[in-house]
Amino acid sequence: MKTTMKFLSYFLIAFAMVLTSSSCDGEDGMDGAEGPQGIAGQDGADGQDGADGQDGQDGEDGNAEVIYSDWIPADFQGSSTSVKFMGIDFPSELPSAASIRDTHVILVYYSGFGDGNTYQLPVLNFRGAQFTFGYGSGSAAASDINITARALSGDLTEFQIDPTRGAKFRYVIIPPNILVGRSFVDFSDYEAVIEAYGIKD
């Protein structure tokens, strides 16, 4: 009996394996026909155009931080006939020259009678006069720039210091951030300076 049951069990297992094998080895069926195309969707409504951006203001000139004065007529004072002094004040919104002299470049230029040239101070000899400058103490009572005119011999003359003869001065202040990259400019060459920094003459 046991032998019969074993034989029957083996037979059933073998039969099941044959059935499984034959179902896996069947050929693939043909692909079905392609179905009809669906109806296209409707176009969506166009969106509204966005508003135009506001025009921005023009940017400042690249040299906006370079500060310079107009030409200032000479105004020398003093009882001596051979040495006289003149003070120039910065506008109230500017720091004092004494407070920026170590961080900024402060240039002073002179133009005088007759030759049409502009000179950077110190001027060692213009028609027998010497022009030098220094800085005030920074107090409210002190001028920012102090200019000294000194005759090399004899007395100072109108052709050296008189504003009606064309004696005049101007200053140019160059902050350190503007100075970077332009160290090639020769400060003694007035025309080169006004061109490099966009200064109106």
Buried (B, 14 or more C-beta within 10 A) or exposed (E): EEEEEEEEEEEEEEEEEEEEEEEEEEEEEEEEEEEEEEEEEEEEEEEEEEEEEEEEEEEEEEBEBBBBBEEBEBBBEEEEEBBBBBBBBBEEEEEBBBEBBEEBBBBBBBBBBEEEEBBBBEBEEBBBBBBBBEBBEBEEEBBBBBBBBBBBEEEBBEBBBBBEBBBBBBBBBBBEEBBEEEEEBEBEEBEEBBEBBEBEE
